[in-house]
Amino acid sequence: MTALLFFFMLINFADKVVVGLAAQPIIADLKLSPEQFGLIGSSFFFLFAISAVVVGFITNRVQTRWTLLVMAIIWSVAQFPMVGMVSLEVLIACRIVLGAGEGPAGPTATHAIYKWFPDSLRGMPTAIIAQGSALGVIIAVPALNYIIVRYSWHWAFGALGIVGLLWAVAWLFLGREGTLVDPPVSDHGGHEHVPYRYLLTCPSIVAMCCAGFASYWGLALGLTWFTSYMVQGLGYSQQVGGNLTILPWIFGMFVVLGGGALSQRLKRSGASSRASRGVFASLTVILGGCLLPFVGIMPTPELKLATLVVGAAVGSTIYVVIPMIVSELTPQPQRAAMLAITTSVVTLAGVIAPLAMGAVVQNAVTPMLGYERGYVILGLLLLAGGLIGLLFIRPEADRKRLAAHAVALPPLQPARA
């Protein structure tokens, strides 16, 4: 199940990165301005958060094996219109549909795997599934870039549609539902409900969303603008610049796997969740924020690239600890919805970041100056988000606070929305 969900997330992120990888050919073919291309990048996230929340509440009551299957089919079908000649409007429409299909992917996959592993053993499975995103880029980028250079950017979308359908067939025959039930957050027993107003205003969850929002701002820029910065800003060719796109994801893969393993080890050795999850992940976000403002003053393209890669990816451990903290604080009947809600808040950065970078690049004296100003903005966001996380992520204290608001439910009654 972990392997299937790993490949699920691999395809998910390959779908996300293809627009950024093909940025310069798309801009040239459709004669787009930086702001118009930024709109394409942001359009993917227009329904992303709404879909995540809606499907999250559905998944509180429907088996994850079915919601995951429907999502994979939607992704695949949304890619095929791009194989032919498309306009800006058609491309935006398809990206909106794709985003609606992919918005619930991360929280639903996480909810599904948590039905197989107890809290103390969730660090590595969470990291492995999260690494589907990194390997989705690492594996897909060379192949998609080859298709873009050798054939056209249109066929890169078609290839992703075919791969998505193949996964859907495999999941239909092999996917199963886990049976593990988490312990309750209070003494009421396994069937309980915490009103959402207390969950959504919980300091740990709010702070975690702030740190995650800042990190996702960087991820959205990587999906949309990284290749353009390599080609238009640093002067690499499409082939070289496209292949360099895998570097942040390679570095991020080691960060997430190492961070997930270390967090799990600390937790199992008796460290508090505040230390093993909150403090640890927040410090990595802060480190990224300290590095990124220096991208512009690096003297060579190679040093600019290295600073950007490390600064943007070093805080990726936050993506591992977010679902673990949500799971720790939320009754299991409400977990899918809360994972979806927190994901929707974090990924709102994806709506804003590509548009903001497009506006900064378009209004700068040179594209290079615009990109580097955009990365300074990212660094400041990471510093702010990491500090908020460091100060306010306190799962043990908040779990006690939430337990006081838990209400026992009859055994057969589902949690109220």
N, C-alpha and C positions, 0 to 999 in steps of 0.2 A: 504493500500500500504506500509506503514511503517512496518507493521508486516510481510508482505511477504518478503520485502527486508531484514528485520532483520534475518529471517530464512535463506535467501539466503546467507548472510554473516556467519551465524552460521555454515552451512554446509561447506562453503568455508574454514573456519579455522580448522574445524575438519579434513578436507582432508589434510591440511598442517601439522598438529601436529602428525598424525599417525606414520610417519617414525621416528620421534624423540622418541615417546612413545615406539615403538618397537625396539629401537636401539640395545639393548644388544642381544635379540633373533636373530635379523637380522645379526648382526656381528658374532654371534656364528654359525648360520646355514650356512652363506656364507663364513665364515672364512676371514673376512675383517680386514684390518688394519685401524687405526684411519683416515688416509688420504683418504682411499677408502670410508669410511663411510661419511667423509666430502664431498667427491665428490657427493655422493648420495644427501646429503642435498643441495648442491649448484646446482645440475642439475635441480631441480625444477624451478630455477630462470633463466636458460639459455635463454629461449624464453619469459619469463615473461614480461620483459620491452618492447621488440619488439612487442609482441602481444598487450600489453596495448596501445601503440601508434597507431598501425594500426587500432585496433577496435575503439579507441577514435575518429579518423578521420571519420571512417564509421558511428559512432553514432552521429556525427554532422548532418548526413543526413538521418539516418535510425532510426525508433522508438526504444527506449530502450527496449520495451517489447520483441522484436524479438532477439536482441543481447543477452539479459539476458537468454532467453530460450535456445539459441544455446550453450552458455557457460555451462549452467547446464547439458546439455546432454553430452557435451564433458567430463566434470569432471567425470560423472557417468561411462561412457564407459571405461575411462582410468583406473578405479580401478579394473575391473574384471579380467584382465590377472594375477593379483597378487594372485588370489585365488588358482591357481595351483602352481606347482614347478617352481621357477624362478631363473634366473642367475643374476649376477650383471648387465650385459648389459641390460637385459629385464627390471629390476627394474629401471635403469637409464632412459631408453627410455620412460617408462610409466610416470615417474615423469616429464620428459621434456614435454610430451604431456599435462599432468595435469597442469603444470605451464603455458603453452600457453593458456589453457582454462581459468585459474583463474587470469591471469595477468590483464585483463580489468575489473575484477569483482568490486573492490572497487570504481574506478572512474565512472564506468557506473551506479552502484547502486546509487551513490551520485548524479550524473547528473539527474537520474530518479526522485529521491525524491525532488530535488530542483525545479522540475516542479510543485510541490504541495505547497511549502512554500516560502514566501518572505524572503529576506535577514535577517531581524531582528528576524525572528522566526526559523532560521535554526540550532541554537545551539543544541537544544534537539533532533530533528530528526537525525542530523548528529551523535550525541553521541549514540543514540539508535541503529542506523545501525552499528556504530563502535563497539558497545557492542555485536553485533552478533558474532564478532570474539572472544571476551572473553567468552561468554556463549557457543560458539561452542566448546571451549576447556573444560570449566567447566562441561558441560553436557556430552560431548563425552568421555572425559578421563576416568572416572570410567567405563563406558560401554565398551569402546574399550580395556581398560586394563583388564577387566574381560574376554573379548573374547580372548585376547592374552594369559593370564594365563591359562584359562580353556580349550581353543581349540588350536589356533595357531595365529601367527601374520597375516597369509594369510587371515583368515576370517574377520579380522578387516577391511581390504581393501574392501572386498566384501560387508560388511554391509554398508559402506559409499556409495558404488555405488548404492545400493538399495534406500537409503534415498535420494540421489541426483535425481534419477528418479522420486520419489514420489513428490519432490518439483517441478520438471519440469511439471508434470501433473497438479498440483495445479495452477501454474503460467499460464499455457496455458488457463485455464478456468477463472481465476480471475484477471490476470494482466491487468492493464489499463495504459494509457499514460496521464500524467498531461498536463495542458494547460497554466500554469502560465508563463508569459514572464517577464524577468528582465528588469529594466530601463537601457538605454544605458549609456556607460561610458563618452560620450561626448554630445554635443548639436545637433548632426546630426539626432537624432531620433533612432528608434528601430533597423534599419537595418544598421549596421556598421561593420567595420573590422579594427582591429589593426594588422599591420604586425607582424608575429610571431617573427621576430628578436628583436622587442622591448619587446614583452611579455617574451621571453626566457632570455633576459638580464636585466629584471626588477630587481632592487636590492631586493625588498621584496620577490619575487618569488625565486631568487637564494638563499637568506639567509634561507628562509623557507625550501628549499630542503636540505640545509646543515644540519639544525637541524633535519629534518625528516630522512635523511640518517643515522645519528648517532643513532637515536632512533631505526630505523629499523634493524641496526646491532645487537642490543640487542634482538629484536624480533626474528630475524633469529636464533640467538644462542639459544633462548628459544625453538623454534620449533624443532631444530635439536639436541642440546647437553644438555639441562637441565636435562632430565631423566637420561642420562648417567652420568652426574655429581653426581646426587643423588645416583645412584647405584654403579658406579665404584669409584667415588671420596669420597663420604661421607659414603658409606658402607650400604645403605639401600637395602632391597630386591626389586625385580622387582615390586611386588604388591604395597609395600609402596612407593617406589620411583616413580612409575608411578602415583599413586594417589596424591603425593605431587606436581606433575606437574601443578595441577590446581591453586596452591597458587598465582603465579604471575598474573594469569588471574583474580582471584577473586579480588585481590588488584587493578589491573588495571581497572576492571569494575567500581569500586567506584571512582577511579581517573578520568576516562573518563566521566562518568555520572555527577559527581560533577563538574569537570572542564568545561564540556559543558554547564551545567546549569548556573554556575557562569559567564562564558564568555558571554552567552546570556543575563543574567541579567545586567551585566556591560554595554553591548552594548545598551540595551533598555533604560537604565537609563541615557544615554548620553555620556558614555565614548568613547574615540576614538578607532578605530580598532587597532591602535598601542598598546594601553594600554590593551584593553579587549582581544585581540587575540595574538599580537606579544610578548609583554613584559611578560604577564602572562604565556604563554606556554613555552617561552624560559627559564624562571626562573625555571620551573619544570624540564626541561632537564638538566640544570646546577646542580640542586640538586642531580639528579641521578648520574651525573658524579663525584660529591664530595663523594658519598657513596661507589661506587663500588670498588675503589682501596683498601678499608679496608676489603674486603671479606677474603683475605688470612690471616690476622692477628687476626681474630675472634677466640677465644679459644675453642669453641664447635661447633659441626655440626649444632646445632639449631640456634646459632647466625650467622653462615655463611649463612644459609638458609634465615634467616630474612633479613640480609643485602642485599643479592642478590635479594630477592623478591622486597623489597622496591626500591633499586637502579635501577633495570631494568624496573620497571613499573611506577615509579612516574612521568616520563616525557611523559606519554601516551596521555596527552591532546593535544600534537602537532598533533596527527592524526585527531583530531576534527577541529582544526583551519586551517590546510593546505587547505582543500577544500573550506572553507568559504573565505579565503583570495584570492584563485584563482578565485572563483566566483565573488568576489568583484571587481577584477581587469580586468576581461575578458568579452568581449561581449558575450551574450548568444549563438549566432551561433557558437562560437569558444570554448565554455566552455568544452564540452566533450573531445575535443582533448587536451586542456591544462590540464584538470584534469588527463588525461591519461599520458601525457608527464611528469608532475611532479611526478606522481606515479611511472613511470618507472625509473626516476632518484633516487628517494628515495629507491626503492626496489632493485636497483643494489647492495645495501649492502647485500642482500640475496645471491648473487652469491659469494661474497668474504668472508663473515663472517664464514660460516661453514667450508670452506676449510682452512681458516686461523687458526681457532680453532683446526681443525684436525692436522695441521702441528705443532702447538705449543704443543699439547698434545703428539704427537708421538715423538717429539724431547726433551721433558722434562725428567728430572731424574725420576719423578714419575707422574702418571696421575693427581693426586691432584694438584701438582705444575703447571702442564700444564694448567689445567682448570683455576686456579686462576690467572695465568699470562694473560690468555685470557680475564678475566674480568677486569683486570687493563687496558688493551688496550681499552676495551669498555668504561671504565670510562673516559679515556683521550679523546676519540672521542666525548662523550657526552658533556664534558666541552667545547671543541672547537666548536661543532655545536651549543650549547646553547648560547655561547658568540656571535657568528656570528648572530644568530637570534635576540638576544637582541639589537645588534647595528644597524642592517640594515633592519629589518622588519618595514616598515613605509608605510602602505597601502594608507593613505590619500594623502601623497605627491606623491606617485607613480601613483595613479589614475589620478591626475592632469597631470602628465607627459605623461601618456599613452593617455589621452584624446586629447592631442595636435597632436598625430600621427594617430588618428582614421580617417577612410575614410568612407564616406557615400556610401551605396550600394543601387541599385534599390530594391524596396520592394520584388521582387520575386527572386532576385539573391542570391544564397547561399554564405556564407563566403568562400573566397579563402583559399586553403591550401598553 
